[in-house]
Amino acid sequence: MRIARLAAAALLAASLGAGSALAEDGHAPNPPREKWSFAGMFGSFDQAQLQRGFQVYKEVCANCHSMRLVAFRNLAEPGGPGFTEGQVKALAATYSVKELDDSGAEKERPARPADRFPSPFPNDKAAAAANGGKAPPDFSVLAKARTYERGFPLFVFDALPVTGYSEQGVDYIHALLTGYEEAPKGFTMPDSGYYNKYYPGHVIAMPNPLSDGQITYPKNDKGEPVVPETVQQYSRDVSAFMAWAAEPHMMARKALGLRVILFLIVLAGLLYYVKKQIWKKVGGEVHGLQPELHKTY
């Protein structure tokens, strides 16, 4: 046991040392692990946070980033931001979408709840031309697409079914939005780039999109913001919203998974009870034949 403990400690120290070496070599450090209300088997989205995150997306991020796989009606579905159908209908009407009429000509009309969020650019080439040669990534599943190397032993614990952790993408987005800094001395920065602590290579083409006081959040009865209007809060809210956008039906999936697990537990108990009853009778019959077998031999 002592040897096993020493070996585990050595592996942990080696993994931590490797992470430090990567950071010193210029590679981006791993984002810090945050606490999210929706993490884990029993986690759930904070409805108020999702509403604030949508506000950040609408006022800031939607100017460059699309969200093509999310429909307006998703905002009113259970487990989401909790907007009413009337609010969703009014929100959709503020957008316009293009479609073909009966003659094949393209025309614009006000968006409906069933429509998906339109892109801020007509196509990817136009998006790239307006953003320094590279189109901004779509927000629909970005929280699931982004991750980072966790190393040993974290990747083992994160894979466990009950205590596992799958919010690396949300951690990365939050760290990226709060990781803008002045470039350190000796670091060569291109004219069209910005230094970011957590971006691979530290040079990112996107300028810092957030600043303190940039977005006005809803106020309480005293006229004070319900949460701080800071970059940290903006980043957490929009990251949570992106986690929901990547999996709008996560709450329904978790609820179904728990019901299935409970059903399987009950079924396993019933099967065990039936097995005991059946083999109890068979065992009694076998024991009853033992005297006859002795007489025969």
Phi, psi and omega in degrees: 000320181295320179295321180296319179296317180297321179295317179296319179297321179295318178296318179297315179297322179295319180294319178293321178295322178296320179297320179295321181295321178298319180296320182290332181280000178106353178283152181291135177289160178293138177298147176293146180281124182261166175260120181242141181293337184263006181283149175084175182297324186257009181287156179215153180288143173274112186301317180296322179293321178295323178294319177293320179297322176295324178297318178296316179299314185294319185275336185239298190290326184293349177292337182233327188258135176272171177211065194291337185266001181251130178263156179301323183295338178298334181293341181255001182280154179301143180087001182249205181297340175082026174289151177281164179297325177294318178296319180295319180296318179292321179295314181300325182294341178282349178255160175233144179234156180256141176211167180265136176274187184296334180271357180091359179279147181274135179219161179255148175213159175296141181292154177245163180305330181285345181285154174273160180299125180286152179285147177288350180234151182294331179200176184293326179295320177293322178296318179293320180296328182274353184228046172071023176099358179223128181288134177298142182293150177288143185274353191304308183236023183297326181293337176268334184280333183268140176201189179203163180286123183267336179075174179272139006261007187298321184294337177287312181293324181294338182273354181293145186291327185262311183263012183293167183225124183232024181258028180298322180296320179291320176301318181296316181297315179298316180295320181298316182290338180253007186261011179286128181217171171287138180297137179292162180297137180090353180270126182275117181252127175289160183295329184262016182240166179227142182279130177224128186298323188258359179276136179304124184086349176071358180248116181238142183280338182280124175292162180300115186275347188239149174210155181300135178077007184291325184242135179267115180273163176302148182258158175272190183296335180271003181079017180255148177299141181290334176222162180297140177266071184235166179300319179302315182289316177304315182296316179298317183293313182289330176294318177297320178297321178292327175296320177292318180300325180288336180211075185298335183256028182298319182296319177295322179295316179295317179298317178295318179299317179295320179296320179296317180298316178297319178299317181294325177296313178297318179298318178298320178296317179295318179297320179295318180296315179298318179299318180296319181294317181295312184285342174293317178292316179299318179296321178296320179294320179295317180295327180291336179275350185299313180301319180297323179294323179295319180296321182297319182270000000 
